[in-house]
Amino acid sequence: MVKPLHPLLKKAYDPDRFVKLGQEILLDLQAHLVKSQSKSSPASMPWVSPEEERLHWEKRLQTPIGLPALMREVVERSNQLQDPRYMGHQVAVPFPDGALVGMVTDLLNNGGAIYEMGPTNSAMEEVLMSQIGKLMGLPEGCGGVMCHGGTLANLVALLAARRWKGGAESDPWESGDDELGAVLVSEQAHYCVDRAVRIMGWGSEGVGLVPTDQHHRITKEGLEEAWDRLQSKGRRVVAVVGSACTTSVGAYDELHVLADFADRHGLWFHVDGAHGAAAAFSTTHRHWVSGIERAHSVAMDFHKIMGVPALCTGLFYGQQDHSFLPFTQKAEYLWSDAEDPEWWNFGKRTFECTKRMLSTRVAAVLEEYGPEIWGHLVDRLFGLGNALAEQLKARKGFELAMSPDANIVCFRHVPESRMDASDEEMDRFTAALRQLHLERGPQYVVQTRFGGKTWLRCTLMNPLTEPQDLSDMLGRLEELGAEITLQ
Ligand SMILES: Cc1ncc(COP(=O)(O)O)c(C=O)c1O
């Protein structure tokens, strides 16, 4: 017996109610944009300790107050990325119309492992991956898949590398690995490459960390040294991974050097361009990714400096057919022939089964603005990185870690009174300053550690940030630094 439609279900699917709620929420979001862009909130990151925030929601969620009110509260208590004073993590300050696309795709919910679950979305993905790959400089015949995040894209690329390196006679997907493999990657690389190698069962020694120079770039000598080390341990190296750029300081590896090395040793060449491959779209900054055209695979996050809401990543292959290397998964309920390279059944090439309608988000950017908007965004954000570095050099009491290649800038505040402080004292001071700034704002910057020192770290993601905002942030750090008494 089928129960009659419950009034709650009727309410949930009511189109008129949907529009009414939508209008209210949309107007609230407009107000949020105006408030954020005009820096009218007390801080771009409304800091509350994890325990306080948990207690807040524990209490608050006991008494529902309706969707628009809940959304207002979420907006109020969330990080204000659209505020030009947000200079912290590497997530996109999304083009606001991306939120409208999200509304449409969430309602359609056509994301799928197979064509039949999302025909439009699948076909668009195939077209866009080839089109954007070529714009990045990859050869004719390139292509790829979209997935949820750079972390996953890097893992899948390394699975492709392992299969490719093993040749036709080996299929580790079927029979498991018969020897321990390894990957060469910068000691400055994002931790997800290390994690991918461990997931593949090669342990910590499978991560061949390559030393970098004072500019945080892999060197030729470093590559040879790491190669010899892995050879002496009997490791079968399958790939070399270039960072474009690194996470901590935003340094670009010299991709031609890595591509030459990969050619010489018959390795797969993967570029982790999660953060910075977007430089390919800027005529001014494209030189940083020169050599990307020689990569077997490239991971690029549309949700970093490309204005798309997270998560939305492209895993590009120089040759589209390489995208079938990672998996040969049997799944009779989805497709009948696991070996058949059907481009339209994306689940054959992605780690995920169901995925969101990712290609629609990217298509929307191209539809409204064209790919040139990515070049303008890169130019603006990298320009802000450079402007901050110039201010740090000109302003007394600050130490710049490295002239930035991109929009990531690491530095320390060294007030006159602490000029003679030891490294440990400076680390303590930097951490205390960062904590105080986190609590009081109004800007938001983060902290990192490398070269044996603790640094403050800004990633300039918001194109509405102005040089004056950078100078205000440095002034605020000076002000707060003067309050810190610890030795
Ligand atoms: C260079 C690099 N690779 C990979 C990642 C991980 O990407 P995601 O957060 O999309 O998984 C990041 C994230 O910051 C990154 O900077």
The ligand as an ORCA input file, in Angstrom:
! r2SCAN-3c Opt
* xyz 0 1
  C      49.778     22.555     -4.924
  C      48.545     21.943     -4.370
  N      48.206     20.690     -4.693
  C      47.087     20.100     -4.222
  C      46.262     20.758     -3.362
  C      45.034     20.068     -2.836
  O      43.949     20.504     -3.561
  P      42.419     20.319     -3.024
  O      42.326     21.154     -1.810
  O      41.621     20.803     -4.180
  O      42.238     18.877     -2.756
  C      46.566     22.065     -2.972
  C      45.681     22.782     -2.027
  O      45.958     23.792     -1.496
  C      47.731     22.674     -3.499
  O      48.081     23.918     -3.156
*
